[in-house]
Amino acid sequence: MQQAVYNYSTTHFGLPLCVVCQQDFKVKSQKATKHALELYIALRCREVPAELEKWDGHKTIDIAVTEARVNIEVDGMQHNFNPAQALADPKRTFFAFRKGYPTLRIPNSLVRSHLDRNVYSKAAIIEVLN
């Protein structure tokens, strides 16, 4: 039975997840952006204990590494060109920082073109913070 769960999970989600975690992942992966999901899976494959679409009491964080007290936001173009979004981001970052969680911001373009390097550097930063 365990092998069947493992096989199903790795085939359908790209990660070894228990049955309960598979259900949670299905829900959260529908809310996540494509680039946040790619980075999350890559971090989990490097055994970083990341959480996808984590609610912090104020907002939903793209990827949280609670153990290391780090938030990761994967930003699309609107973060640069939408004035309302550009004004909201520093407030969100400050709120998290006040709670002891620095926020690493990664543009979609870096996930798209340099995923391996990006994962390596984020995993190294998280290891140092942990």
C-alpha beads as a LAMMPS data file, in Angstrom:
LAMMPS data file: protein, C-alpha beads

130 atoms
129 bonds

1 atom types
1 bond types

-500.0 500.0 xlo xhi
-500.0 500.0 ylo yhi
-500.0 500.0 zlo zhi

Masses

1 110.0

Atoms # bond

1 1 1 0.000 0.000 0.000
2 1 1 2.765 2.472 0.891
3 1 1 4.480 1.836 -2.444
4 1 1 1.213 2.511 -4.298
5 1 1 0.753 5.835 -2.454
6 1 1 4.367 6.771 -3.182
7 1 1 4.038 5.861 -6.869
8 1 1 0.779 7.766 -7.265
9 1 1 2.156 10.818 -5.504
10 1 1 5.408 11.026 -7.437
11 1 1 3.614 10.396 -10.744
12 1 1 0.828 12.939 -10.197
13 1 1 2.505 15.566 -8.016
14 1 1 6.231 15.132 -8.568
15 1 1 6.710 14.670 -4.818
16 1 1 6.392 11.827 -2.337
17 1 1 3.310 12.816 -0.308
18 1 1 1.089 10.864 2.072
19 1 1 -2.613 10.596 1.195
20 1 1 -3.598 13.481 3.502
21 1 1 -0.837 15.710 2.104
22 1 1 -1.921 14.852 -1.443
23 1 1 -5.392 16.261 -0.727
24 1 1 -3.898 19.431 0.803
25 1 1 -1.527 19.794 -2.138
26 1 1 -4.380 19.464 -4.651
27 1 1 -6.243 22.368 -3.050
28 1 1 -3.214 24.608 -2.575
29 1 1 -1.663 23.914 -5.963
30 1 1 -4.846 25.174 -7.637
31 1 1 -4.371 28.546 -5.914
32 1 1 -0.618 28.829 -6.500
33 1 1 0.890 30.385 -9.582
34 1 1 2.751 28.139 -11.999
35 1 1 6.113 29.649 -11.011
36 1 1 5.464 29.431 -7.261
37 1 1 4.478 25.797 -7.720
38 1 1 7.639 25.025 -9.717
39 1 1 9.861 26.640 -7.086
40 1 1 7.999 24.889 -4.262
41 1 1 8.417 21.456 -5.863
42 1 1 12.093 22.123 -6.548
43 1 1 12.665 23.189 -2.921
44 1 1 10.846 20.112 -1.601
45 1 1 12.958 17.901 -3.876
46 1 1 16.000 19.448 -2.138
47 1 1 14.364 18.463 1.172
48 1 1 13.605 22.051 2.178
49 1 1 10.533 21.839 4.475
50 1 1 8.564 24.378 2.445
51 1 1 4.808 24.966 2.683
52 1 1 2.761 26.143 -0.284
53 1 1 0.117 28.882 0.067
54 1 1 0.635 29.359 3.820
55 1 1 -1.745 31.702 5.679
56 1 1 0.122 33.863 8.218
57 1 1 -2.890 35.538 9.817
58 1 1 -2.637 38.563 7.523
59 1 1 -2.074 37.215 4.030
60 1 1 -1.294 34.075 2.069
61 1 1 2.404 33.542 1.405
62 1 1 3.452 31.802 -1.808
63 1 1 6.001 29.592 -0.035
64 1 1 6.823 29.552 3.661
65 1 1 9.665 27.770 5.384
66 1 1 8.361 28.007 8.930
67 1 1 11.255 26.049 10.405
68 1 1 13.721 28.679 9.138
69 1 1 11.252 31.579 9.611
70 1 1 11.470 32.632 5.946
71 1 1 8.751 33.638 3.486
72 1 1 9.244 33.379 -0.255
73 1 1 7.114 35.413 -2.641
74 1 1 7.248 34.654 -6.357
75 1 1 6.437 37.905 -8.137
76 1 1 4.952 38.393 -11.574
77 1 1 5.197 41.521 -13.721
78 1 1 2.312 43.209 -11.860
79 1 1 4.621 43.695 -8.876
80 1 1 6.638 46.122 -10.991
81 1 1 3.974 47.789 -13.101
82 1 1 0.841 47.920 -10.954
83 1 1 1.121 50.882 -8.538
84 1 1 -1.331 49.373 -6.029
85 1 1 0.631 46.113 -5.961
86 1 1 3.953 47.959 -5.731
87 1 1 2.646 49.853 -2.687
88 1 1 1.155 46.746 -1.056
89 1 1 4.345 44.644 -1.272
90 1 1 6.454 46.676 1.206
91 1 1 3.567 46.637 3.690
92 1 1 3.267 42.859 3.396
93 1 1 7.027 42.484 3.725
94 1 1 7.099 44.742 6.798
95 1 1 4.254 42.852 8.480
96 1 1 6.104 39.563 8.032
97 1 1 9.425 41.071 9.128
98 1 1 7.806 42.417 12.306
99 1 1 6.739 38.842 13.088
100 1 1 10.333 37.669 12.555
101 1 1 9.948 36.351 8.998
102 1 1 12.119 37.979 6.334
103 1 1 10.665 37.772 2.833
104 1 1 12.694 36.648 -0.165
105 1 1 11.189 38.019 -3.393
106 1 1 11.862 36.131 -6.606
107 1 1 10.659 37.321 -10.006
108 1 1 8.890 34.806 -12.228
109 1 1 11.606 35.340 -14.831
110 1 1 14.247 33.855 -12.508
111 1 1 12.130 30.809 -11.785
112 1 1 11.491 30.401 -15.505
113 1 1 15.108 30.761 -16.651
114 1 1 17.283 29.842 -13.658
115 1 1 15.284 27.452 -11.485
116 1 1 18.226 25.231 -10.482
117 1 1 20.452 28.160 -9.465
118 1 1 17.552 29.824 -7.716
119 1 1 16.679 26.727 -5.698
120 1 1 20.295 26.186 -4.745
121 1 1 20.707 29.761 -3.503
122 1 1 17.376 29.776 -1.628
123 1 1 18.155 26.420 -0.024
124 1 1 21.552 27.775 1.073
125 1 1 20.004 30.930 2.530
126 1 1 17.388 28.897 4.382
127 1 1 20.055 26.556 5.746
128 1 1 22.023 29.534 7.106
129 1 1 18.902 31.061 8.670
130 1 1 17.896 27.748 10.152

Bonds

1 1 1 2
2 1 2 3
3 1 3 4
4 1 4 5
5 1 5 6
6 1 6 7
7 1 7 8
8 1 8 9
9 1 9 10
10 1 10 11
11 1 11 12
12 1 12 13
13 1 13 14
14 1 14 15
15 1 15 16
16 1 16 17
17 1 17 18
18 1 18 19
19 1 19 20
20 1 20 21
21 1 21 22
22 1 22 23
23 1 23 24
24 1 24 25
25 1 25 26
26 1 26 27
27 1 27 28
28 1 28 29
29 1 29 30
30 1 30 31
31 1 31 32
32 1 32 33
33 1 33 34
34 1 34 35
35 1 35 36
36 1 36 37
37 1 37 38
38 1 38 39
39 1 39 40
40 1 40 41
41 1 41 42
42 1 42 43
43 1 43 44
44 1 44 45
45 1 45 46
46 1 46 47
47 1 47 48
48 1 48 49
49 1 49 50
50 1 50 51
51 1 51 52
52 1 52 53
53 1 53 54
54 1 54 55
55 1 55 56
56 1 56 57
57 1 57 58
58 1 58 59
59 1 59 60
60 1 60 61
61 1 61 62
62 1 62 63
63 1 63 64
64 1 64 65
65 1 65 66
66 1 66 67
67 1 67 68
68 1 68 69
69 1 69 70
70 1 70 71
71 1 71 72
72 1 72 73
73 1 73 74
74 1 74 75
75 1 75 76
76 1 76 77
77 1 77 78
78 1 78 79
79 1 79 80
80 1 80 81
81 1 81 82
82 1 82 83
83 1 83 84
84 1 84 85
85 1 85 86
86 1 86 87
87 1 87 88
88 1 88 89
89 1 89 90
90 1 90 91
91 1 91 92
92 1 92 93
93 1 93 94
94 1 94 95
95 1 95 96
96 1 96 97
97 1 97 98
98 1 98 99
99 1 99 100
100 1 100 101
101 1 101 102
102 1 102 103
103 1 103 104
104 1 104 105
105 1 105 106
106 1 106 107
107 1 107 108
108 1 108 109
109 1 109 110
110 1 110 111
111 1 111 112
112 1 112 113
113 1 113 114
114 1 114 115
115 1 115 116
116 1 116 117
117 1 117 118
118 1 118 119
119 1 119 120
120 1 120 121
121 1 121 122
122 1 122 123
123 1 123 124
124 1 124 125
125 1 125 126
126 1 126 127
127 1 127 128
128 1 128 129
129 1 129 130
